[in-house]
């Protein structure tokens, strides 16, 4: 599952990079919980949690079977 999550994040990454941000995969556990760290401009952005839930989590749930939740760390 981790490899599929990484591939999906690679497709999301250009959207974040346009605004000076990025995302780093921290962990994927067996329960389908994905932990990510927002970087660059996204690391300090007040909307980072919304980006995690509305963009990253929704995309991963659609593209990777077994993803239950995405958490920012």
C-alpha positions in Angstrom: 0.0 0.0 0.0 2.9 2.4 0.8 4.1 2.3 -2.8 0.6 3.1 -4.2 0.3 6.0 -1.7 3.7 7.4 -2.8 2.6 7.3 -6.5 -0.6 9.0 -5.7 1.2 11.7 -3.7 3.5 12.2 -6.6 0.5 13.1 -8.7 -0.8 15.6 -6.0 2.7 17.2 -5.4 2.7 19.5 -8.5 -0.5 21.2 -7.2 1.2 22.0 -3.9 4.4 23.0 -5.5 2.7 25.7 -7.5 2.0 27.5 -4.2 5.5 26.9 -2.9 4.6 23.8 -0.8 5.1 20.1 -0.8 4.1 16.9 1.1 6.2 14.2 2.6 5.0 10.7 3.4 5.8 9.9 7.0 4.1 6.5 7.5 1.4 4.2 6.2 0.1 1.7 8.8 -1.7 -1.6 8.4 -5.0 0.0 9.5 -5.0 2.4 6.5 -3.9 5.5 8.4 -1.5 7.6 6.3 0.6 10.2 8.1 2.0 13.1 6.0 4.1 16.2 6.8 3.3 19.4 4.9 6.5 21.3 3.8 7.5 24.6 2.4 4.7 27.2 2.3 2.2 24.5 3.1 3.9 23.8 6.4 3.0 27.1 7.9 -0.3 27.7 6.0 -3.4 28.0 8.2 -5.3 26.0 5.5 -2.9 23.0 5.7 -5.4 20.8 7.5 -8.0 21.6 4.9 -5.6 20.7 2.1 -4.8 17.4 3.9 -8.5 16.4 4.3 -10.0 17.9 1.1 -7.2 17.2 -1.4 -4.8 14.6 -0.1 -7.2 12.4 1.9 -10.0 12.4 -0.7 -7.5 11.6 -3.5 -5.8 8.8 -1.6 -9.2 7.2 -0.7 -10.2 7.2 -4.4 -6.9 5.9 -5.7 -5.6 3.5 -3.0 -7.8 0.8 -1.7 -7.5 0.5 2.1 -6.7 4.1 2.9 -9.1 5.2 5.8 -7.6 8.5 6.9 -4.8 10.9 6.3 -3.3 12.7 9.3 -0.9 15.7 9.3 2.1 15.5 11.7 
